[in-house]
Every structure is written in C-alpha cells, then in structure tokens.
Amino acid sequence: MHENITKYLDFFSKNTLSKEELQEQINLFVRGFSQSEFMNPEAMDIMGMRGWATRSALQNAIPTMSAEDACACISAFVVQESFFQGIVLDQIQQGILPRILERLKELDG
C-alpha cells in the first residue's frame, strides 16, 4: 500500500549515495509524498498531541506506530522541509525516517 513511499528506504538507509544523489532522492521523496494521499495537513498537531516533539520520544514511538501515525510524522517532516531545508536529511541521518519507512513496510507486509 505504501510502496511509493517505502521504495526510498534503500536510498535513505544505506550510505552509498553521494551527497548530491541523496539530495536528489530527498527532493523526489518530498515532492512525491506531498502530492500523495498520505500527506496529512494536521500532521504538526498530531505530532504535538502524541508528544513526539523530541527525537527520543519519536524513536520510542516508532515500533508501535500505526500507518496513519507514520504518515503523519512524514507529513510533518515534509511541511518542515518547506520552511527549513535540511529537516528531512537530518531525520535520515538520525535514523528516524528510515525506521519510520521500515515500520510502514512492516505494516504493509
């Protein structure tokens, strides 16, 4: 169900891309996700209500997230990226976005 999103897991979890290639994949991911049916305009509110304002809280929540929650997190990252370029890259480098994509893949399986 989320194949168009989880296909980026390989790009984001492996350290084999150049900086430019990784940024190109991030741009494609952000553009594709923002135009998908999974983009949640209430994402920032959901993150706040769930108490996912810190990396550690988010990391702890990932294993039990629903697909809707995972997509809300990604939506929040995408929204933030439009204001502060580099947010998605930071979430990748911190291991958060790859873990969320893994969770979506797990839920789809």
N, C-alpha and C positions, 0 to 999 in steps of 0.2 A: 503493500500500500504506500509506503514511503520511499520507494526505490529511487525516485528522483532526488531525494534528499540524502539518503544513506550512501549513494554512489560516491559521495565526496569523502567518505570515511578513509579510504585508501590514501587519498591525497593529503588529508589532514593528520593522519596518524603515523605516517612514515616520514622520515627526514630525508627523502631522496630528491625533492624538488629544489630548484634554485629559488632564491628569494623572489625573482620576477615571475617564475612559473607558479609559485604558491600564491602570490598576489593575484595572478590571473584567475586561478581556481577560486579564490575567495570572492573575487568580483562576480564570477559566474554563479557561484553559490548564492550570494546575497541577492543578485538580480532575480535568479530563478525562484528562490524562496519567497521573496517579497511579492512575487506575482502568482504564487501558488494559493491553493485553497487552505493551506495550513497556516498562512500568515494570520496572526491574531491581533487585532487592533487594541485589545485590552491587555496585552502582554505585560506591560510595565505594572499595571495594577495587580495582576495575578502574581507576579514576582514579589511584590510588596506584601500582599495578603498571605503568601506562603512563607514569608520570612527568608526569602532567598536573596538577601541583599549582600551577603558576603560569599566569598569563594568557598569557604569551608562549609557553610550551610548548603550551598548549591551542590558541592561534591557529595555531601552526606545524603542528599535527597535523590540523586540520580538513580540509584539502584531500585527505587520503588516508584519512580515517576510513571504516570500514565502517558500514553502517546500525546494526549492533549496538553499535558503539562510540559512535556519535552518540546513540543512545537511552540508553546508559549515562551519558553526560555529562548529558543532560537529566534522567535519573533522579536523578543526584547533585544537580543544582540544585534539583529538586523536594523531595528529602529535606532539603536545607539550608534551603530556604524555610520548612519547618515549624518549624524552630528559630530562624531569623533572617530575619524578614520583610524583604524588600528584595533578597535574593540574586538572584532572577530579574530584577528590574528592573535591578540592576547589570549582570548578564550581557547584558541587552538594550542598555543604554547603552554598554557596552564593545564592542558589535558581535559578541560571541561567539555568543549564542543565535541571532540572525538568520543568521549564517554556518553554524551547525550545521543550521538548518532548510533553508537553501539547499542544503547538501550532501545532506540526506535527499531533497530534491526532485530533485536531480541524479541520485541513485542510483535513484530511482523511475522516472525518465524513460528 
